[in-house]
């Protein structure tokens, strides 16, 4: 089974739920287990965590804007463990071709965190799709994000990824490889890689993996994962001094100043790249990482002369690129 991990602020719960974002057979006992949820300040499970589950019915159409409470047929009430951290659906309590969403709120004293599990119920002959958890959420829209899909059985199946919900501005020309068009295929592999710039900051998305039998494409299932992107830090400046110097000699001082975390979910991290340009500022080569994942907003460094460079008078024009993001706890 797959699981979802939601890192959050220090001293609040980190929700870990196994069994999320997958397809299940209606004739089996299906269980969602949040018992490994942690307190972020101690990185250990705690009896002080309190769990509240809410089941939302999505009906036979995966529309996630106005779900109904699961007490409405066809779902029967699930059973919850005495500690409240495990919820199970008995055999035949789920109906094939339906989607349902299980929301869980985990509370530590007065601090609460919510996450959602979306389940697709299918008949016995269909393959079972699942999506592995994100390493960090909200995700950084300035970096690449990879989703890992799988299937039972693992052979004789096809994969199709698409985005079924997201901001309207994410839809753009199909001729642009860095665009997202809702309900259009994004990948036919078991993995989906979203490149930097494909997702908008501060937005909510739902990605869907469809797994079908190659021998009979009418037998398929969906794994669906909802996630959010982080807002980008703001109100700062990026400076380099001096603006000219000599390779392997001049010490360049690179500084990020006064950037404010948009979500306050963790310390800021900094990436710095160099990129060769011509005298007019036109790009000559792709950016080269100089320092990645820095916790310090300042860097003093010498710059080597680029390899295989040929310029008149041995003069090289170089652009410095700075990238800032919120580093989530966990």
N, C-alpha and C positions, 0 to 999 in steps of 0.2 A: 504494500500500500504506500501511498505518498503522504507527505505531511507538509504543513505550512509553519514557518517560523517567523514570528513578528517581533523583532527587536524594538525596544522603545526607550524611554527615558530611564535614567538611573533611579533606583528605589521604587520602580513600578513593575508590574508583572510583564514577563516575556511569554507570550502565548505560543505554545508548541502543541499542535493538534495533528495526530496521525490519522490518516484515512480521508484526507481532504482532496478536493480538486481531481475527481476521478469518476469513472463509471462503475456501477455495481449491478449485480444480478438481483432481481426482485426476490428470488427464492432462497436467498442466503441471509444469514444474520449479519447485519452491517453495523459496524461500531466506529464511533469517533472518540478518540482517547486524548484528553488534555491533561492527563496526570503528570506529564513531564514538564509542565509549565513551571517557570522559574521566577525568582525574585532577582532582578538584574544586579542589585548591589551585592548579593551573596553568591550568585551563580549556582544556586542549589534549590531543589524543590522545597516548598514551604506549606505547612498545614494551615497557614493564615490566609491562603488564597481562597476566594469564594467564586463559584461558577454559576452563571445564569445562561441557560440555553433557550433559544427561540427558533422554532422551525417555521420557515416560510415556504409556501407552495408556489412553484413557478408554472404549474400546469404543463401541457404538452408542448408549449412554445417557450424557448429560452428568452423571455422578456423579463428584465430584471428591474424594471422601473416601478411596478406596482404589484408585488407578490401578495398572496393571501396567507393568513395564518394556517398552519398545518392541521389545526383541529377540524378544518373543513375536509370532507371526504375528497380523495380516497385514502389519505394517510391516517393510520391509527396512532394514538399517542405512543411515543417511544418510552423506553424505560431508562432511568437515570440511576447511576450508582449512589450509594449512601453518602459518599464524599462529594458527589456532584461533579466529578471530574471526567466521568465516562458516560456516554450515552449510546444506547444500542437500539436498533430497529429489528424486531423479531421477524422470523421467516414469514414471507407473504404479507408483510405490513406495507411494503412498497409496491407501486404499480408501474409496470414497464412502460416506457416511452414518456415518463414524467421527469421533470427536473425539480429538485428542491434545494433550498438554501438554509443552512443551519448557522445562525449567528450565535456567537459565544462572547459573553462579557466576563472577564476575569477581574476581580477587585481585590486590592490590597489596601485595607483601611479605607481611605477616601479616594484612592486613585484607581481608575478603571481603564481597561483597554478592550477594544472590540475588534474581532475579526470574523470573517465569513468563510464557510465551506460550501461549495456548490457541487451537488451530486447529480449525475445523470443515471437514471434507472433504465436498464435495457433488458431484453429477453435473453434466454439462455444461449442462443446461438451466436449472439453478437460478441465481438472482441471487446476487451475492457481497456479503455484508454485512461492514462493518468499523467499528471504534470508534477514534476519534482518541485520542491519549495524554492522560493527565492532566497538567496543568501542575505539580502538586506531589503527592507521595505520601510519607507518609500524608496524607490529606486532613483538613481542619479541619471537624469535625462541627458547629461553631457558625456556619459560613458556608455559603452555597449552593455546590453542586458541579454542574457541567454536563458531561455526556457528549455528544459529537458523533458521530452515526452517519452512514454513507453507504452507497451501493449501486452496484454495476455490474450491469446498467444503472441509471441514476439515475431514469428515468421508468417509469411503469406499475408501481410497486411500493408496498407498504404497509409501515409500520413498527409494531412493538410492542416496548416495553421492559418487562422484569420483573426482579425480584431473585430469583435461584435459591438463593442461600445467604447466611446472615447470622444474627446472634444471635436466639434465640427471642423475646426481649423486643422485637424490632423489629416483630413482628406484632401488630397491634391492630385496632380496629374499622374496618371499611371505610367508615364514615360520617365518619371523620376524614381530611381531605385531607392532613394532615401525617403520615400513617402509612405504613408499608411492610408489605404482606402478601406473603409469599413466594409466588412463582409466580402472582401476580395482576398484570394490566397496570398499569403506572405511567404510561405515556405512549403516544400513537399518533402522535407527531411524530418527525422525524428527530433531534431533540435531547431529552435527558432532563435536567431540572433537579430536583435534590434540595434541598429547602429546609432552612434551619437547624433542627436538632432531629430530623430524620428519621433520621439515623444516630447510633449510639451511639459514644461515645469508646472507643478501644482495642479495636476489633472488626475482624473480617475479613468482607468481602462479595464476592459474585460477581454482577455485573450482566450481563444478556443482552439483545441486540438481535436480533429476528427480522425478516428482510426476506423478503417473499413477492411473487410476481407476482400482480397484481390479476386478470389474466385466468385464472390457474390457481393458486390458493392452495396446491395440493399441492406446488408447486415453491418451495422456500424454503431459507434458510440462516441460521445463527446467527453472531454475533460475540459473544465472551464475554471479559469483563475482570474480573480479580480485583484487589482493592485493600484497603488497610487505613486505618482512621481513627486519628488521633493521640489519645493520652491527653491530657486537659486538665491544665493547670497546677494546682497545689494548694497548700494551707496558707498562703494569703495573705489580705490584707484590702484593701478598697477604701474610701477615705474622701474626704469633701468637707468643706472648711472655708473660711469659716464656713457655717453652716446657713441663714443668711438674709442678704439684702443688697439692693442696688438695681441695677436694670438699667443697663448701660453705665457703672457706677461702681464697684461692689464687685469686687475681685479674688478669684475663687474658686480655691482650691488643691485640685487633684484628684490623688490619689496611689494607686498600686498598690504594696503593700508585701509583701515576703517571699514572693512567688510562686515556686514551684519548677517548672522544666520537667520534664514527665513522661518525656520520651524523650531529653533532652539532645541533640536533633538540630539545634539552632539557637537563636538568641536569641529571647526572647519579644517579641511584638508586642502592641500595646494599641489597642483601639477604645473610644471614648467617645461616648455619645449623651445627648441630653436628651429628656424626655418630659413633656408637660403633664398634670397631674392635678388633681382637685378636692381640697377640704380633707380628705376622708376617704381620699385616696390612690388613688381610682378613676381609671383611665386616661381621658383626654379625647381625646388624639391619638396617632398612631403615633410611635415614636421618630424623632428627627432627628439625623443624624450631626453631632457636634461636632469630632471628630478621629479619623481612621482610619489604621491601619497604623503607629502611633507606635512608635519604638524606645525612647523615654524613658518611664519609669514615672511621670513627674510632669508635670502641666500646670497652669499658672496663667493664667487667662483671665477676661475679663468676659463677661457674658451679655446679649445684646440682649433687649428686651421682645418677646415673640412677636407676630407679625403677626396681625391680625384677632382679637385677644383682647379679651374684654369681661368684666371681673370687678369686683365691688363694691370700692370703695376702691382700685382699681388694684392689687390684690394677686393675684399669680400663684403657684400652687404647681407646682413642677417636680421631677421625679425625674431623677437622674443614673444612667446605666447604663454599667457597665464590662464589657468583653469582652477576654479574654486568650487567646492561642494561640501555639503554637510555630511560628516562621518557619523553614521548611526551607531549607537551603542550596541554591542553584541557582535 
